[in-house]
Amino acid sequence: MTKPIRILVIGCGNMGASHATAYHHMPEFEICGLVARGDSKIKLNQAMGSSYPLFDRVDTALASTQPTAVCISTYPDTHEEIACQALDAGCHVFIEKPLADSVAGCQRILDKAKEKNKKVVVGYILRHHPSWIRFIEEAQQLGKPLVMRMNLNQQSQGYMWDVHRHLMESLSPIVDCGVHYIDVMCQMTRSKPVAVSAIGARLTPEIASDNYNYGQLQIRFEDGSVGWYEAGWGPMMSEAAFFVKDVIGPKGAVSIVAQEAGAAGNSDNIDAHTKTESIRIHHAELDEKNKFVKKDEWINLQDEPNHQELCRREQAYFLNAMVKDLDLRDHLEDALNSLKIAFACDESVKTGKVISL
């Protein structure tokens, strides 16, 4: 039997705990250490019923454990430094989105990975969800141009408001979450984005004066398609229509209809953020009396993985990337592209200008 891959888990909060749990139950991986500045690593060890070595510092952990790969789930402003440390130590890297907190930092990681001939996989969780894959495929059947409407507003309190405030020390919601949905739009259109505009509002004094906890972005594509995405974090956010995933084209529309996940009171439930439940397909074709020719179709989705299972599927992809030497050039180019668009939207919020790409 092939020896398991020694993986060092850096960051033991929400996503780090989920990825560590996936490794813990996958025989192909062996966790060689948990790294975090606070006591989250202790709580994670206890939750998994394990006794993995614990570290406060990344450099100490890398030197002590000599891992084959690392998993980085820290705050975005630390991604670049930690990823480059890991690559310099000869490790493959799984890193949570966004890849870095700047385009230059993202490019530095990609250059370092190429120099060291190591794999870097970015945590675009929706790319591993069969229902979202189907949603994108159905959207591609609607003709061009497309109108893409999406949001994910989160009414956060307690621990999650602490997390969101920390995230906003380096990134806004439309950058941190927006890269997911920008990536989805780019997959749907397969067209080049040409311009973005965005608005934002600072709804709390608890974040920096130059940042905002509500934002909405708009993208225009070369093929005439347009898309918007809205994201807001905080205790003041409304839960009315916080979950919209809808695409319109000349031939009709396709929508994710998640009646349970999209219900009020669920915006801070991490499982609800990826849940689909069903897809509704509307056909625009009319007869001679201008009546619809076809009734709407409902696709009830059977393979509906929860958040933890999605993390396992991400790590299975990471495993394949290392073991089968997958070509990740397109994967990384897409990650860089979505981040460039997200930062252009952030620039639009702060300058009030339309940004050409």
C-alpha positions as CSV (number, residue, x, y, z in Angstrom):
1,M,0.0,0.0,0.0
2,T,1.2,3.5,-0.9
3,K,2.3,5.5,2.2
4,P,-0.2,8.2,3.1
5,I,0.6,11.9,2.3
6,R,1.8,13.8,5.3
7,I,-0.4,16.9,5.6
8,L,0.2,19.9,7.8
9,V,-3.1,21.8,8.6
10,I,-2.5,25.5,9.0
11,G,-5.6,27.3,10.4
12,C,-8.0,25.4,12.5
13,G,-11.2,27.6,12.4
14,N,-14.3,27.0,10.3
15,M,-12.8,25.8,7.0
16,G,-9.6,24.5,8.5
17,A,-11.6,22.3,10.9
18,S,-13.6,20.9,8.0
19,H,-10.6,20.1,5.9
20,A,-8.8,18.5,8.8
21,T,-11.8,16.4,9.5
22,A,-11.7,15.3,5.9
23,Y,-8.0,14.3,6.1
24,H,-8.7,12.6,9.5
25,H,-11.1,10.2,7.8
26,M,-9.2,9.7,4.5
27,P,-6.6,6.9,4.7
28,E,-4.7,8.5,1.9
29,F,-3.7,11.3,4.2
30,E,-1.9,11.4,7.5
31,I,-2.2,14.7,9.5
32,C,1.3,15.4,10.9
33,G,0.4,18.6,12.8
34,L,-2.2,21.3,13.5
35,V,-1.1,25.0,13.4
36,A,-3.0,28.0,14.9
37,R,-2.2,31.0,17.0
38,G,-5.0,30.4,19.4
39,D,-6.7,27.4,21.1
40,S,-8.7,26.4,18.0
41,K,-6.1,23.7,17.3
42,I,-6.7,22.2,20.8
43,K,-10.5,22.2,20.3
44,L,-10.1,20.6,16.9
45,N,-7.9,17.8,18.3
46,Q,-10.6,17.2,20.9
47,A,-13.4,17.3,18.4
48,M,-11.7,14.7,16.3
49,G,-10.7,12.5,19.3
50,S,-7.1,12.8,18.1
51,S,-3.7,13.7,19.5
52,Y,-2.0,15.3,16.5
53,P,1.1,17.5,17.3
54,L,0.1,21.2,17.9
55,F,2.1,24.2,16.8
56,D,1.8,28.0,17.2
57,R,4.2,28.9,14.4
58,V,4.2,27.9,10.7
59,D,8.0,27.8,10.4
60,T,8.5,25.6,13.5
61,A,5.8,23.2,12.3
62,L,7.3,22.9,8.8
63,A,10.7,22.3,10.1
64,S,9.5,19.8,12.7
65,T,7.0,17.7,10.7
66,Q,8.6,17.8,7.2
67,P,5.2,17.5,5.5
68,T,4.5,16.5,1.9
69,A,1.6,19.0,1.7
70,V,0.0,21.8,3.6
71,C,-3.6,23.0,3.9
72,I,-3.9,26.7,4.5
73,S,-7.2,28.0,5.9
74,T,-6.0,31.2,7.7
75,Y,-7.2,34.7,7.1
76,P,-6.5,35.9,3.5
77,D,-3.9,38.5,4.4
78,T,-1.6,35.6,5.6
79,H,-2.1,33.4,2.5
80,E,0.8,34.7,0.4
81,E,3.4,34.5,3.1
82,I,2.4,31.0,4.3
83,A,2.0,29.5,0.8
84,C,5.4,30.7,-0.2
85,Q,7.0,29.3,3.0
86,A,5.3,26.0,2.3
87,L,6.4,25.9,-1.3
88,D,10.0,26.8,-0.3
89,A,9.9,23.9,2.1
90,G,9.0,21.6,-0.9
91,C,5.3,21.1,-0.1
92,H,2.3,20.9,-2.3
93,V,-0.4,23.4,-1.2
94,F,-4.2,23.4,-0.8
95,I,-5.3,27.0,0.0
96,E,-8.6,28.4,0.8
97,K,-10.0,31.1,-1.5
98,P,-9.2,33.8,-2.2
99,L,-5.7,32.7,-3.2
100,A,-4.2,36.0,-1.8
101,D,-5.3,39.4,-0.6
102,S,-3.8,41.1,-3.7
103,V,-3.3,40.2,-7.4
104,A,0.5,40.6,-7.0
105,G,0.4,38.2,-4.1
106,C,-1.6,35.7,-6.1
107,Q,0.9,35.9,-9.0
108,R,3.8,35.4,-6.6
109,I,2.3,32.2,-5.3
110,L,1.7,30.9,-8.8
111,D,5.3,31.8,-9.9
112,K,6.7,30.1,-6.8
113,A,4.7,26.9,-7.5
114,K,6.0,26.8,-11.0
115,E,9.6,27.4,-9.8
116,K,9.3,24.6,-7.2
117,N,7.2,22.3,-9.5
118,K,4.6,21.8,-6.8
119,K,0.8,21.6,-7.0
120,V,-1.4,24.5,-5.7
121,V,-5.2,23.8,-5.5
122,V,-7.5,26.7,-4.5
123,G,-10.6,25.9,-2.5
124,Y,-13.4,26.7,-5.0
125,I,-15.9,24.5,-3.3
126,L,-18.7,25.0,-5.8
127,R,-16.6,23.4,-8.5
128,H,-17.0,20.1,-6.6
129,H,-20.7,20.3,-6.1
130,P,-22.6,18.2,-8.7
131,S,-25.7,20.4,-8.5
132,W,-23.7,23.6,-9.2
133,I,-22.0,21.8,-12.0
134,R,-25.5,20.9,-13.4
135,F,-26.7,24.5,-12.8
136,I,-23.8,25.9,-14.9
137,E,-24.5,23.3,-17.7
138,E,-28.2,24.2,-17.8
139,A,-27.3,27.9,-17.9
140,Q,-25.1,27.3,-20.9
141,Q,-28.1,26.0,-22.9
142,L,-30.1,29.2,-22.6
143,G,-28.4,31.0,-25.5
144,K,-26.6,34.4,-25.4
145,P,-26.5,36.9,-23.8
146,L,-27.0,35.7,-20.3
147,V,-28.3,37.7,-17.3
148,M,-26.9,36.2,-14.1
149,R,-28.3,37.2,-10.7
150,M,-26.7,35.9,-7.5
151,N,-26.3,36.9,-3.9
152,L,-25.3,35.5,-0.5
153,N,-26.1,37.9,2.4
154,Q,-25.2,36.6,5.9
155,Q,-26.9,37.9,9.0
156,S,-24.1,37.1,11.4
157,Q,-23.8,37.3,15.2
158,G,-21.6,35.9,17.9
159,Y,-18.6,33.9,16.7
160,M,-19.5,34.4,13.0
161,W,-19.6,38.2,13.4
162,D,-16.1,38.0,14.9
163,V,-15.0,35.9,11.9
164,H,-16.5,38.4,9.4
165,R,-14.9,41.4,11.2
166,H,-11.5,39.7,11.1
167,L,-12.0,38.9,7.4
168,M,-12.9,42.6,6.7
169,E,-9.5,43.7,8.1
170,S,-8.1,42.6,4.7
171,L,-11.0,42.1,2.3
172,S,-14.6,43.1,1.6
173,P,-17.4,40.6,1.3
174,I,-17.7,41.1,-2.5
175,V,-14.0,40.0,-2.8
176,D,-13.9,37.2,-0.2
177,C,-17.2,35.6,-1.3
178,G,-17.5,37.2,-4.7
179,V,-14.6,35.2,-6.2
180,H,-16.9,32.1,-6.0
181,Y,-19.7,33.6,-7.9
182,I,-17.6,35.5,-10.4
183,D,-15.9,32.1,-11.2
184,V,-19.4,30.6,-11.7
185,M,-20.4,33.5,-14.1
186,C,-17.2,33.1,-16.1
187,Q,-17.9,29.3,-16.4
188,M,-21.5,30.1,-17.6
189,T,-20.6,32.6,-20.2
190,R,-17.1,31.3,-21.3
191,S,-16.7,35.0,-22.3
192,K,-14.2,37.7,-21.5
193,P,-15.3,40.2,-18.8
194,V,-14.8,43.7,-20.2
195,A,-15.9,46.1,-17.4
196,V,-17.2,46.2,-13.8
197,S,-19.0,48.6,-11.6
198,A,-19.8,48.2,-7.9
199,I,-21.4,50.0,-4.9
200,G,-20.8,49.4,-1.2
201,A,-21.9,50.7,2.2
202,R,-20.3,50.7,5.6
203,L,-23.1,49.8,7.9
204,T,-21.2,49.6,11.2
205,P,-18.4,51.5,12.9
206,E,-16.9,48.2,13.9
207,I,-14.9,48.0,10.7
208,A,-12.3,50.3,9.2
209,S,-13.5,53.5,7.7
210,D,-12.2,52.6,4.3
211,N,-14.0,49.3,4.1
212,Y,-17.6,48.2,3.8
213,N,-19.7,45.3,4.9
214,Y,-22.3,45.4,2.1
215,G,-21.5,45.4,-1.6
216,Q,-23.0,44.7,-5.0
217,L,-21.0,44.2,-8.2
218,Q,-22.0,44.2,-11.8
219,I,-20.0,42.7,-14.7
220,R,-20.3,43.1,-18.4
221,F,-19.0,40.4,-20.7
222,E,-17.7,40.6,-24.3
223,D,-20.6,38.5,-25.6
224,G,-23.2,40.9,-24.1
225,S,-23.9,38.9,-21.0
226,V,-24.2,40.7,-17.7
227,G,-24.2,39.6,-14.1
228,W,-24.6,40.9,-10.6
229,Y,-23.6,39.6,-7.2
230,E,-24.5,41.0,-3.8
231,A,-22.9,40.2,-0.4
232,G,-23.4,41.6,3.0
233,W,-22.2,40.5,6.5
234,G,-23.3,41.6,9.9
235,P,-26.0,41.6,12.6
236,M,-28.0,44.2,10.6
237,M,-28.4,42.3,7.4
238,S,-31.9,41.4,6.2
239,E,-32.7,37.7,5.5
240,A,-35.3,38.6,2.9
241,A,-34.1,37.1,-0.4
242,F,-30.6,36.5,0.9
243,F,-30.3,33.4,-1.3
244,V,-30.7,34.2,-5.1
245,K,-29.2,32.0,-7.8
246,D,-30.9,32.8,-11.1
247,V,-29.9,32.9,-14.8
248,I,-31.9,34.2,-17.7
249,G,-31.2,33.8,-21.4
250,P,-33.1,34.1,-24.7
251,K,-34.3,30.5,-24.4
252,G,-35.6,30.8,-20.9
253,A,-34.2,30.7,-17.3
254,V,-32.7,28.3,-14.8
255,S,-32.8,28.9,-11.1
256,I,-31.7,27.1,-7.9
257,V,-34.7,26.8,-5.7
258,A,-33.6,25.9,-2.2
259,Q,-36.8,26.3,-0.2
260,E,-35.2,25.0,3.1
261,A,-31.7,26.5,2.7
262,G,-33.1,29.8,1.4
263,A,-35.6,30.2,4.2
264,A,-35.3,33.0,6.7
265,G,-33.0,32.2,9.6
266,N,-30.5,30.2,7.5
267,S,-28.1,32.9,6.2
268,D,-25.5,32.1,8.8
269,N,-25.8,28.3,8.3
270,I,-22.7,27.2,6.3
271,D,-24.5,24.2,4.9
272,A,-27.1,26.4,3.4
273,H,-24.5,28.4,1.4
274,T,-23.9,25.6,-1.1
275,K,-27.2,23.7,-0.9
276,T,-29.4,23.5,-4.0
277,E,-32.2,21.1,-3.3
278,S,-33.8,21.6,-6.8
279,I,-33.3,23.4,-10.1
280,R,-36.1,24.9,-12.0
281,I,-35.8,25.2,-15.8
282,H,-38.2,27.6,-17.6
283,H,-38.6,27.4,-21.4
284,A,-39.4,30.7,-23.2
285,E,-40.8,29.2,-26.4
286,L,-44.3,30.4,-27.3
287,D,-47.0,29.0,-29.6
288,E,-49.1,30.9,-32.1
289,K,-51.3,32.2,-29.3
290,N,-48.3,33.4,-27.3
291,K,-48.7,30.7,-24.8
292,F,-45.8,28.7,-23.4
293,V,-45.1,25.5,-25.3
294,K,-43.5,23.6,-22.4
295,K,-44.2,23.6,-18.7
296,D,-41.3,24.4,-16.3
297,E,-39.1,21.4,-15.5
298,W,-38.0,20.6,-12.0
299,I,-34.8,18.7,-11.4
300,N,-34.8,17.2,-7.9
301,L,-31.2,16.7,-7.0
302,Q,-30.2,13.4,-5.5
303,D,-26.5,13.9,-4.9
304,E,-26.7,16.7,-2.5
305,P,-23.5,16.7,-0.5
306,N,-23.3,18.7,2.8
307,H,-20.5,21.1,3.6
308,Q,-18.3,18.4,5.1
309,E,-18.7,16.0,2.2
310,L,-17.8,18.9,-0.2
311,C,-14.6,19.4,1.7
312,R,-13.8,15.7,1.4
313,R,-14.4,16.0,-2.4
314,E,-12.1,19.0,-2.6
315,Q,-9.4,17.0,-0.8
316,A,-9.9,14.0,-3.1
317,Y,-9.2,16.5,-6.0
318,F,-6.1,17.7,-4.2
319,L,-5.0,14.1,-3.7
320,N,-5.5,13.4,-7.5
321,A,-3.6,16.5,-8.4
322,M,-0.5,15.3,-6.5
323,V,-0.7,11.5,-7.2
324,K,-1.8,11.8,-10.9
325,D,0.2,14.9,-11.6
326,L,-2.8,16.8,-12.9
327,D,-2.3,19.9,-15.1
328,L,-3.6,22.7,-12.9
329,R,-2.8,25.6,-15.3
330,D,-6.4,26.3,-16.1
331,H,-7.5,25.9,-12.5
332,L,-4.9,28.5,-11.4
333,E,-5.6,30.9,-14.3
334,D,-9.3,30.8,-13.4
335,A,-8.4,31.6,-9.7
336,L,-6.2,34.5,-10.7
337,N,-8.9,35.8,-13.2
338,S,-11.7,35.7,-10.7
339,L,-9.6,37.5,-8.1
340,K,-8.6,40.2,-10.7
341,I,-12.3,40.9,-11.4
342,A,-13.2,40.9,-7.7
343,F,-10.4,43.5,-6.9
344,A,-11.5,45.6,-9.9
345,C,-15.0,45.6,-8.3
346,D,-13.5,46.7,-5.0
347,E,-11.7,49.5,-6.8
348,S,-15.0,50.6,-8.3
349,V,-16.7,50.8,-4.9
350,K,-13.9,53.0,-3.5
351,T,-13.5,55.2,-6.6
352,G,-17.1,55.4,-7.8
353,K,-15.9,54.6,-11.3
354,V,-16.6,52.0,-13.9
355,I,-13.4,49.9,-14.2
356,S,-12.4,48.5,-17.6
357,L,-10.7,45.2,-17.7
